[in-house]
Amino acid sequence: MMKMPVVFVGHGSPMNAIEDNNYTRGWRKMAERIPKPKVILSVSAHWYTNGTRIMNEENPRTVYDMYGFPKELYEITYNTPGSPEIAKMAKTLISKETKYDNSWGIDHGTWSVLVHMYPDRDIPVFQISIDAYAPPVVHYKIGKELNALREQGVLLFGTGNIVHNLRLVDWHQENKGFDWAYEFDEYIYKSIMNGNNENVLNYNDLGKIAKLAVPTPDHFYPLLYILGATEKGDTVSVYNKSCELGSLTMTSYLWE
């Protein structure tokens, strides 16, 4: 079987789910470029837990983990089947202690993008949570262990934002970013393009800029799982390399 690519998507605002814009068109291009997955394993910034949890139910529910948005956003259901079989395989591959947990579901980090990439909702989807207490290297290692699923037709899908500081959002900066946001995003971009994963893992070495770009690591860590699952021979394509509202970057990566 052909080895599946891996994807990291900058998902931004939940409103992207119901809009047709440059970002959503970029996501559609990504989906058109790659083989159709048998299963999607998503690591979303929005399932941030104590320990690593794995969803293994037959029919995961759609979670509306956002507040104050238009009614039509809460009417979207991403009602795909789950994949208990691949969830079990993932649990076996991860050497760190994990547990099954079906208290969550498919959250907006996942469905706001997949409604554009795979609108037919015919591909099983399940999520693995981000352990809030684990250091960067642990997330990266889980990605390395999950790499074997690429041989099984599984799309490893990370969804977050490389720069994500909601406290500093500036509504006047549509399609623009602060200097530090561009600088951090560019540092990560150059590291990825040069295959320098160590730099990405050690993002805190940037000091003040890193603290501004990644005030909490929930949106950054999905990238580390995906980086861990990449291989030396993979070709990288970049989508949506841009900044939004001053302090969010939408940059997305595809390795194949």
Helices and strands as residue ranges (DSSP letters): E 6-10, G 14-18, H 22-33, E 39-44, E 48-49, E 52-54, H 71-74, H 84-93, E 98-100, H 108-117, E 125-127, E 130-131, H 136-146, G 147-152, E 154-160, G 166-168, H 179-193, H 197-201, G 203-206, H 208-213, G 217-219, H 221-228, E 236-239, E 243-244, E 248-249, E 252-255
